[in-house]
Amino acid sequence: PNTHRLVTSNLARAAAALVFSLDYRLAPENPAPAALEDAIQAYRQLAKRFGDKNIIVAGDSAGAGLALALLFTLRDEGAEQPAGGLLFCPWGDLELTGESIKRNRDLEPTLKRENLALCAEYYAADMDLSDPLLSPIHGNYADLAPLYIQAAGKDLLLDDARLISQAARKAGNAIKIDVFADMFHAFQVAPHLVPEGQKAIVLAGAWAKTQFD
């Protein structure tokens, strides 16, 4: 909630909506599935208060992967889906198999493969890295809420976003993806530093409004 206040406040303004930022448990002290358990509990409380179709689940990077894990879980439990899922530069493959990890290694300023691998190990703990609740590129996208992905062309995880988009489209899910060619990982959290970040937030807010309508 504190580190992402700039993006959440801007998103609230762009979407003309309330934003709830969850302080979920973090690894390595609390590895998976702790964060997902917290997300499920929070979502159920929000849904009871506001209604599922008045909620959009959103996240950036690993948080976007968590948002997808939440959508998968709700669907598999037979619960109602929210109005949509908003994914900023999603980390969808904790096994780090995407070709963009090699292709963009000299272009991406904020991520290194070695650091990602360590984070994946801390987060997964005893779970298999290929589990769809950890690596949503392997997930079933049938009957999910509509998704909007914003990806960055220089991101090590660019291929994760594309694979998620392809899987969703193949499953017949409503999916929109925008790739900001010259941007870096999670650029949306820095709208005060790059104009593309502000543009991305405006586009995300506009998309959210269409889902609420």
Buried (B, 14 or more C-beta within 10 A) or exposed (E): EEEBEBBBBBBBEBBEBEBBBBEBBBBEEBBBBBBBBBBBEBBEEBBEEEEBBBBBBBBBBBBBBBBBBBBBBBBEEEBEBBBBBBBBBBBBBBBBBBEBBEBBEEBBEBBEEEEBBEBBBBBBEEBEBBBBBBBBBBBBBEEBBBBBBBBBBBBBBBBBBBBBBBBBBEBEBEBBBBBBEEBBBBBBBBBEEBEBBBBBBBBBBEBBBEBBE
